[in-house]
């Protein structure tokens, strides 16, 4: 599972990205890649799909980020399981 956290470097969002990455490592055992960006961006991607982002000035908390990534991971597992069953039929 590939997890990326894109953050606005000029805005000083690195500390938030670090906290999110630490929470993902501690709670899910995942290593997130930190990707510097600009323009006020703060987005989290799992396997190239955005799962949570800063919207209207609200930053997702590390807990919200962990929940969004865990949810995506569970959905990916369910999807791959359904595909496996379909292929066997």
KEKE-3310 file (N, C-alpha, C; in steps of 0.2 Angstrom, whole numbers, plus 5000, padded with zeros to 4 digits):
npx = (5004:5003:5006:5004:5008:5004:5009:5009:5023:5029:5019:5021:5016:5023:5025:5012:5011:5021:5016:5005:5010:5018:5007:5001:5011:5012:4999:4994:5005:5011:5021:5022:5025:5031:5027:5032:5023:5013:5003:4994:4990:4985:4985:4980:4985:4981:4988:4988:4975:4965:4961:4958:4958:4963:4950:4941:4949:4949:4959:4962:4963:4976:4970:4959:4965:4971:4960:4953:4963:4964:4951:4951:4960:4953:4943:4949:4954:4942:4937:4947:4946:4933:4935:4944:4935:4926:4934:4937:4925)
npy = (4994:5011:5026:5043:5059:5075:5091:5109:5116:5130:5136:5130:5118:5106:5101:5096:5086:5078:5074:5067:5056:5050:5045:5036:5027:5022:5018:5010:5004:5009:5017:5033:5043:5059:5073:5088:5102:5116:5131:5130:5117:5101:5085:5068:5053:5036:5023:5032:5038:5051:5052:5060:5077:5094:5105:5120:5127:5118:5107:5090:5079:5070:5058:5057:5056:5043:5035:5037:5032:5019:5015:5015:5005:4994:4994:4992:4979:4972:4974:4968:4955:4952:4952:4942:4931:4932:4929:4916:4910)
npz = (5000:4995:5003:5002:5008:5004:5006:5009:5007:5008:5016:5028:5033:5035:5048:5052:5042:5046:5059:5055:5047:5057:5065:5056:5055:5068:5072:5061:5055:5044:5032:5027:5012:5012:5003:4996:4992:4985:4987:4997:4999:5007:5007:5007:5000:4995:4986:4975:4975:4981:4998:5009:5013:5016:5018:5015:5025:5036:5044:5042:5057:5064:5068:5060:5048:5049:5051:5038:5029:5034:5031:5017:5015:5020:5011:4999:5001:5002:4989:4981:4986:4981:4968:4967:4970:4959:4948:4950:4948)
capx = (5000:5007:5003:5008:5005:5006:5008:5011:5030:5029:5014:5023:5012:5027:5024:5006:5012:5025:5012:5000:5014:5019:5001:5000:5016:5011:4993:4993:5011:5012:5026:5020:5030:5030:5028:5031:5019:5012:4996:4990:4988:4987:4981:4983:4983:4982:4988:4986:4968:4965:4957:4956:4961:4961:4945:4938:4953:4949:4964:4960:4967:4980:4965:4954:4969:4972:4953:4952:4968:4961:4945:4953:4964:4948:4939:4954:4954:4936:4937:4952:4943:4927:4938:4946:4929:4923:4939:4936:4918)
capy = (5000:5017:5032:5049:5065:5081:5097:5115:5118:5137:5137:5128:5112:5100:5098:5093:5080:5073:5071:5062:5051:5046:5042:5031:5022:5019:5014:5005:5001:5011:5022:5037:5047:5066:5076:5095:5105:5123:5133:5128:5110:5096:5080:5061:5048:5029:5020:5037:5040:5055:5049:5065:5083:5100:5109:5126:5129:5113:5102:5083:5078:5063:5052:5057:5053:5036:5032:5037:5027:5012:5013:5014:4999:4989:4994:4989:4972:4969:4974:4962:4948:4951:4951:4935:4926:4933:4926:4908:4907)
capz = (5000:4994:5006:5001:5011:5000:5010:5007:5011:5010:5021:5035:5034:5036:5055:5052:5038:5051:5064:5051:5045:5063:5067:5052:5057:5075:5072:5055:5053:5037:5030:5022:5009:5012:4996:4997:4987:4987:4985:5003:4999:5012:5004:5008:4995:4995:4980:4970:4976:4987:5003:5014:5012:5019:5015:5019:5031:5041:5043:5046:5062:5063:5069:5054:5043:5051:5049:5031:5026:5036:5027:5010:5015:5020:5004:4994:5003:5000:4982:4979:4988:4977:4961:4967:4969:4952:4944:4952:4946)
cpx = (5004:5003:5007:5004:5008:5004:5011:5018:5030:5025:5016:5019:5016:5026:5017:5007:5016:5021:5007:5004:5016:5013:5000:5005:5014:5005:4992:4999:5013:5017:5024:5025:5027:5032:5027:5027:5018:5005:4991:4987:4990:4982:4984:4980:4985:4982:4986:4979:4968:4959:4954:4961:4959:4956:4942:4942:4953:4955:4962:4966:4971:4975:4961:4958:4970:4965:4952:4957:4966:4955:4946:4956:4958:4944:4943:4954:4948:4935:4941:4949:4937:4930:4940:4941:4926:4928:4938:4930:4918)
cpy = (5006:5023:5038:5055:5071:5087:5103:5117:5125:5139:5135:5122:5106:5097:5094:5086:5075:5070:5065:5056:5047:5042:5036:5025:5018:5015:5009:5002:5003:5017:5026:5042:5054:5069:5083:5097:5113:5125:5131:5121:5106:5090:5073:5057:5041:5026:5025:5040:5044:5052:5054:5071:5089:5104:5115:5128:5124:5108:5095:5082:5071:5057:5052:5054:5046:5033:5032:5032:5020:5010:5012:5007:4993:4989:4991:4981:4969:4969:4969:4956:4947:4949:4944:4930:4926:4929:4918:4906:4905)
cpz = (5000:4997:5005:5005:5007:5004:5007:5011:5013:5015:5028:5037:5036:5043:5055:5048:5042:5056:5061:5050:5052:5066:5063:5053:5063:5075:5067:5053:5046:5037:5025:5019:5009:5006:4997:4991:4989:4986:4991:5003:5005:5010:5006:5003:4997:4988:4974:4970:4982:4992:5008:5012:5016:5015:5019:5025:5036:5039:5046:5051:5060:5064:5063:5049:5043:5049:5042:5027:5028:5032:5020:5010:5015:5014:4999:4995:5001:4993:4979:4980:4983:4970:4961:4966:4962:4948:4944:4949:4939)
residu = (UNK:UNK:UNK:UNK:UNK:UNK:UNK:UNK:UNK:UNK:UNK:UNK:UNK:UNK:UNK:UNK:UNK:UNK:UNK:UNK:UNK:UNK:UNK:UNK:UNK:UNK:UNK:UNK:UNK:UNK:UNK:UNK:UNK:UNK:UNK:UNK:UNK:UNK:UNK:UNK:UNK:UNK:UNK:UNK:UNK:UNK:UNK:UNK:UNK:UNK:UNK:UNK:UNK:UNK:UNK:UNK:UNK:UNK:UNK:UNK:UNK:UNK:UNK:UNK:UNK:UNK:UNK:UNK:UNK:UNK:UNK:UNK:UNK:UNK:UNK:UNK:UNK:UNK:UNK:UNK:UNK:UNK:UNK:UNK:UNK:UNK:UNK:UNK:UNK)
# end
